[in-house]
Amino acid sequence: MEGFARLFATMNATGTLAKLNRPAFEAVVKNRINLADASVLTGWIRKQPGIDAAKFMQAYSSFSVNAQVARAVKITRDYNIEGTPTFVVNGKYAIQPAAPERVLQVLNELIAKARAEKK
C-alpha cells in the first residue's frame, strides 16, 4: 500500500487531489492499472490533462512526501492495520469492525472510555 500512500500524499502536495482522485480510482479499480508502481504512474500521469507530469513526479520523490509516507508506514505498523476501515481512538484503540452496523456503537463506546480515562 506504500505506493498508494505516496500517490495520495503527492496529490495532496501538488493540489491535484480534487482533479486526480476520481481518475486514479477508476484507473486502479476499473482498469486495473497499478498506480502504486512509480514507472506505471509516470506514464499514466503524463496522459492526465492539465497536469505537469515533471512537477508531479518531482513532488512524488520529495522530502515532504517521503516524510508523509514514512509516517503512514509507521502508523500502519504501530496499530497493526491490516485493512479498511480501521479506526483509531485517542491513539490507543484500533478497531477493524467486521459488522458495519456496529461501527458507530463500538466507536462511541471507545470514545466514552477514552474520555473517562482522561479524567
C-alpha positions, 0 to 999 in steps of 0.5 A: 500500500506504500505506493498508494500512500505516496500517490495520495500524499503527492496529490495532496502536495501538488493540489491535484487531489480534487482533479486526480482522485476520481481518475486514479480510482477508476484507473486502479479499480476499473482498469486495473492499472497499478498506480502504486508502481512509480514507472506505471504512474509516470506514464499514466500521469503524463496522459492526465490533462492539465497536469505537469507530469515533471512537477508531479513526479518531482513532488512524488520523490520529495522530502515532504512526501517521503516524510508523509509516507514514512509516517503512514508506514509507521502508523500502519505498523504501530496499530497493526492495520491490516485493512479498511476501515480501521479506526483509531481512538485517542491513539490507543484503540484500533478497531477493524469492525467486521459488522458495519452496523456496529461501527458507530456503537463500538466507536462511541463506546471507545470514545466514552472510555477514552474520555473517562480515562482522561479524567 
